Amino acid sequence: MIMFNCDYNEGCHPNILKRLVDSNMDQHPGYSEDDLSAHAKELIKKACGRDDVDVHILVGGTQTNMTVISACLRTYQGVISCETGHIARHETGAIEAHGHKVLTIPSGDGKITAEQIKKYCHTHFTDESFEHVVQPGMVYISSPTELGTTYCRKEIEEIRKVCDEYNLYLYLDGARLGYGFASKGNDLDLPFLASVCDVFYIGGTKQGALMGEACVICNDALKKDFRYIIKQNGGMFAKGRLLGIMFEELFSNDLYMELSRHAIAMAEKLAAGMEAAGFKKYAESPTNQQFFCMPDKYGEILAEKYGFSNEGRIDDEHFIARFCTSWATKEENVDALLEDVKKLA
C-alpha cells in the first residue's frame, strides 16, 4: 500500500534519526531543560528575528492548542475559529473538555476574514444579554488551513487590527507551516508571524520530526508560568532532549524548508497529473494537500493500492478525495499513482 492519507505516515528525517541514535546513551536533564533544547530554541529565535520571544517545544498539536488556549482565555471566554478549523473538527472536543467553547464561523475555503470576526464581536457586544453568552477572547487561524489554503500578510494584518479593537489574542496553528512557506504565492515568514501574532507554533510532527511542535510566544502577558500550563495539559515531555534534537536538526542547514519544498514539488506533480487525466480539483490548494472530485467507482479501484482520505460527499456518485504529500514522499510513488490514474480515464 502506497499511502497519501496524511503527512505523518513516515518516521523522521534520517539526520534526526542519526542524532537520536548517536546521543542515545548521553545523559541530559529532563523536561526540555537540557543544552540541546536550549540550542534548538535559540535557532528558532534567530529564524524569527527576535531574541525576546519565548520558545517551548511540546509533544503534539492537540496538546499545544489546549495549552495555548488555556493560557490565553478566562473561564467565560471562547475562541473564534473557522468551522473547518482543526480545533473545531479533529480534536475530539479537547478545547471544550478543558472549559472553553470553540466559536465557529462558516467558510468555504478554510479561512476566516477580519470582517467576519468584527461582525461576530460586534454582534456579541451589542446584544443586551451579552453577559449570558460566551465571550470571544481569542482568534484561532491555521496556515495552511485544513483545506490547504493559505493566508497572506494583508489578511493577517487586517485580522490583527480587529483583534486589537476587541482585545482578542491572535493565535496561528502552524502544524504545516513550512508547507505554506514553500507554496507558490506565499508572502509569510517567521519574522512576520512573530511581529503580528501573540503566539504561534511551528509544526514538527508533519514536517520531518518524529513528534513535537515549537510554540513561539510573542506577547509578554502570556509568558509567565507557561510551563505550568504545559505540564497541566499533558504537553511536557520528560525526555525533552529528544524534541530538542529534532528541532535542532530541522533548523540547521535550511533542512526545514528543504523538506517543505520537496513536499510542494510532489504535490504540484500529483495535481498536474490528476488534472491531465481529467480529474477536477475540488478546491484550489497551493500546498501539500490536494483535493479532487472522485467518482466512487474510481476511488474503490485506487483504494486497492493507495491510501487517501475521503473528505465528504459531493453527490450520490462522487466524493472528495484528499491526497497528501510530505517531506518524505517518493517521486516514484507519485509516478505510480499517476500511471494508475491514467488507466481510469
Disulfide bonds with the S-S distance in Angstrom:
none
